[in-house]
């Protein structure tokens, strides 16, 4: 009886929903409920991918019906339930017109136009003379549409003929036919013909045919052969202008290095030209060193015109970072000899110097509040070679007041960066991409003081190269990287804590890191696309002190530890790999997954890894069900940070897996459901943190958490909130480590000890 009542209730609710979406429709109209496409074969000999063609045709239908979830049109219901004029403002207006959705009326559907578009698409796929019919059914003020097509036999290519005329342009076309999509035995496809025209044009552009374009090519189709066979004739139109049929070389390359749109720079600078390595440089005030242009521009005087060189030169000029506008113009040279082009580059610089001030306030979960201030000065052409010099002076103050401690923190320092758009040094980095390789220099110093605890002074320096092979890939090699950290002014009370807590002591230990790092990054989403699958990979290798350790014979385990500036230098090898996969599900949903693996091993002059080079688990971008940097290592449990102070828990090894389903809710609001798993471990046993060593039983020490989240995504800015809780606790010593049976959202104590709210900017991965 109860089941019958529940079923009756469900039907009653569904009927109310159905009524609510049609009750405000115009009297002689109906709600457009959607369309379907039915494809049939006129005979068994007709071959087709029915599912693929059906999806393609359905995607052509306009308009789309109102969105629904589980068969219920919630957006339309919201629109109908709220009665507010369109000119009003406020919450109700936002709900009705932004969250809600007006009804898609049957009268707005152009059935004949949709039918013709589908019929045209079918013929473009080679199913000639196929008719598409349309049928409508209106019931309960809802209109459903059916488009039906009975496909005739598809036409197949018998032969493809290319022009046999003499001349360089025809020779090139015949030479590149191997890569053509037009092959005997393949079905007729208009998209393949369009692609072939673009392909031929692109190849000709690489051989100097500057004025040629795809419209100069025509493909004639002879369908009168019978047996559903066709012949194709690829040819150049007879009315094609002569200058489209000849290839050009570059004559002069003229660079207006300091061009201003609103000033007659060209006329003013005619008498102030300078020749440099074959280029004509016009820079009246000599703002730029001429040597940057041969390194940046790809076109050389007397070289053949290539569109790839054209595009690469523009991208390189933009990537210099000193020009606001970059424009190139080609002009045909009036000569009776070989066809020539003059190239004119008009480069409008950005302001050379800029100064900016940033002020921000902050509050932390440890009851600390404060502010940060930074003053940034930029010089975009520091030494007249498009070098970018950035100097940043920063400072900050925090005040922490809690039941356990009262601490004032002051930090300040300076950071200097110089990016030189070329490789300086003996290392040859050949790069034919659209990006200029860079030499990167960094110097920095910071003073960090906590009035009741300690003072840390740190200095850093690095020198290396950065280069890109494409938009999606980037390499960075710092062949010299130095980091020096020195603690001073340690208060007696804080020293007692250091003497009893080795992890806390390591967080402010003396450090001298000298070595090199290499980083490789690949991101397929760097180029916007609509692919179903996208990938991201970041790999990093970091070595320090190994050459010094071998030369000096350093061995910390035997007591033979070597110092630099009174501090033992760090000796280690470290590597990490971050792989991510993004799978598009539907139009607005994404399944994002990540696998991270990292390990660092200290040897020779070091017993442990430097604290800043260790791995940590837990937090807003890691395993969100556990406190930031507080998970592990292994099965070790440091305690609940809500009850006692818990220091960061470093590890030598980190393994982590994450998956997150991101779905669009309304407008710019997205929801997420996620699962995180992983932990950190030690290479060597630490008596103060039992259970932290990595063993063959490491899988039993994996922590797992899950939760839900909301994201405000407005393209250039993402604000994220995630609510997570653990479902597997690696530090449980008796019984199952899975804690599904302990989940109790109604219990205040359970929520206090398990629910973690993470608020952050940007996606976690």
Phi, psi and omega in degrees: 000318180297319180296319179297321179294319179297317180296318178298321179296320179297315179297324179295318179295319179296322179292324176296319179297318181297320180291322186293335181272350181241357189288337183253019180283151174303154189300317184257030181230176181217165177275130177284111185270348179130173182229157172225156181244127177248121180245129177234156176262133180292337177205166181293343182281348179284121180256135179197157171265093189299317183295316182294316181292322178298314179297322180295317180289320179297329180290342180277342187289132177228143356278176174273145179291169177301142181294149179219158176226121184056035177082000182250129182271078185297319182297319178293322178298318179297317180299318182287328185285333185261128181248097178212139181298152183292335182279348181289172176227174179111186185297315183295322177295318180296317180297318185288314190259346178254313177278316179284178184212126180293156182293142173269111187275151178299327182292343181273356183268119177270092186297317183294321179296316177299319181298316181292321179297317179293319180296320178295319179296320179297318178293325177295340177268003174101000178269072185296149174065016176278132180260142175250130177248160182228141180222141180236148175228123178247121181214133181054041178062030176232134180252127173248139185241139176235123174256125184239140178223129176254096190291132173272176184300136180281142181276138184245144180288128175266308180218152174236125183246130177254159185298142180254010181296158175274158182126152185298320183296321180287326178297317180296316181300317180292329183288337186254016183290342183300326182271006183289142174282350180271100183233143173304136181097345179270152179287155175295136179209118182298325179299323178294323178294316179296319178297320180296320177298315179294324181294315178297317179300316181298318180292320178294324178297333178280355180240023171094359182276077188298318187271352181293150175213162185303332181291348176284350181255138175230143178242109177275139182240126177255107182256015183266014185283337186087168179057028178056041177249152177223151169250144179242140179236108179270124182211166175264135182302143181294329183274010179297129180300152185298320183291348173283342188258004180239151181260147188247150170249160178278129178268283178244146172245114183249127183244117171269093190286342181224062186270137177236128186299321185269007179232149181278069184298321184298312182293321183291337189249011184299328182265010182234043179271157180218132178268133179214114180049040177091350179266149174258113184254125177247105183214080188307321183264007177051050180284333186237140174289125184302339185293344181287337186282318173299332179281338186257314181285140181267327179294132173245143176305137181077359177277158180285144179292133174225133180295326179297322176293322177303307182292320183295320179296318179297316180296322179294319179297319178294319184290347175299328177082010180248351183248133179277321178229138178229124182222143177231141179227136178251137183229129181289135181274133180280096182213149178272352179275211182300139179302129184228154176232139168263136179252127180243121178254124179250111187244117181257112184289153168281166174305133186295319185238148177211152180227132180223150180237130178239130178231131181219150174254158181212154172217140185238164182290348178267022178071021178266136175229153181178201183211156175233142179227136176219137178247120186244129178238130182238141171233111188275000178210060193300317183237029179065017178239028181064028177282138178257114177250128180234128176240127182235126173250126186228159177198163181196160179220134176230144175234124182245126178232118178214177181294334185268324187204159174231114187228133171254131182241130177236133177223147178197159180175188181220145180226125182242131180228137176229121178247117183253124186280053175189166179270122178250123181128179185279354184277116180276118175246100180280130184215111179258016183277184181276011184236137182278128177295150187233146167259129187240126179240136180222135173226141180203154176215139180219140174243125183236119185230129172245115195301331182257008186229291188196173173231135177241129172245135183222143177230146181218154177204145177209153178216129182190191182235151174224129180211157182231137174271333179203179178299329188271344186237144178215139176244143173219122181236111173263100184280350172221120180220119183235137177219122182237126180233132183223118177275142177218170172054044179283124182286148183303317181296322179288329179296327177299320177293323179293325181291335183253349182232098184296326180294319177295320180297321181293334183291342178234025182287160174295142181218138171223102183252124178221118184185214180215157178225151174226135180228133176238134181228133174231132181216106182291342180274001175297333173255115181306133181207171179243028179294150178291324182239131174232154187226153176220136176217134174227122178241140183223134174238135187220122178231147182212134170069006185290318178294314178300319181296320180290319181294317184275349182070028183296139178207096184295327182295328180265007178088004181261068182264132184259150183240154168230125184057036177077010182232132177298130177281146182280140177230117183197168167232142186213143177210155178209153178221132182235110181245133181227147179228132179239115181250122180283128177240106185073202186274323189237009183245144181222135171258109183256134181226149180219142170232126181237134176222132179211149180207144176223136184232121179266140180204180178061252186279358183232141174268331180224161175291148172302143185302322183287348180256002179283171178254150180225152179233148182100143177124185191296332181246017182231233178270099195289350180275359180233154184300150182302124176060019185251359183271138174080197000285148179057231181266008180289140179237119183276343181120172180273115183297348177283341182257320183224163176289129180239118179287160175302144183249096182280158177217160178271340183229140176223128173234133183207141176227137180222146171217143187212126175265118182251124184229140178283129178266290176214142174048241182264012181260125181240150176246163181211147170234131188220159173224130178239143178214145177153189180182177171240156181220170178249149173284325182242152180292137177245110183303332181280348179224073183298143180087005184270350184284142179283124179227179177294349180261025188295333182296332179288350182253016179279130176269145180227135177222159179216171179171187179231160182211164173235142178229131170262105187246106178246041177070294184274355184209134179231120175253128190236141172227124180237132175248117188230160176210151183283144173240354173212121183249113186290344184270359176291129186262336181236141179077193183285142177280345175285135188237033178302322185288348181264353183294125182208090183295338181278351183266123183296321181292320178296317179297320181297322185267348187234326182284128179239123176259120179250124176241127185207170174254129180093162178284154182291333178194000000 
